[in-house]
Amino acid sequence: MNADTPEELIQAIDLALGQGNFNQAKTLSDQASQDYPNHDKIQRYARILSSPNVPFQQLSRNPNTPLNLSWVIRHRQDYRGRWVALEKGHLIADAGSLDQLFAQVGKEKMKDLFYTIVY
């Protein structure tokens, strides 16, 4: 791993997540978790990214992705720890769990939306 400090690892994980490289973020957090077992933020990332309930898929290029990611960045303080469903940079729904979000929006509609947990 090229990062030397926990903060650099966190930055690398954030960058991977921001680019939609969820598998890379998971790999980085797994290694960081082993290297820094007592670092709270690294352990939080490891718990979130290693969850078997979080579906990891590489996103195809979508012109709405920057709009959605921009929304997440602007509103992350207000929705931290919540699941959100977005469409073209607009909030459709938010919930405390992924199951609740799917129940609110409907499974078929969720296929057309960008959804994520905000951290």
Order of alpha helices (4+ residues) and beta strands (2+ residues): alpha-alpha-alpha-alpha-beta-beta-alpha-alpha-beta
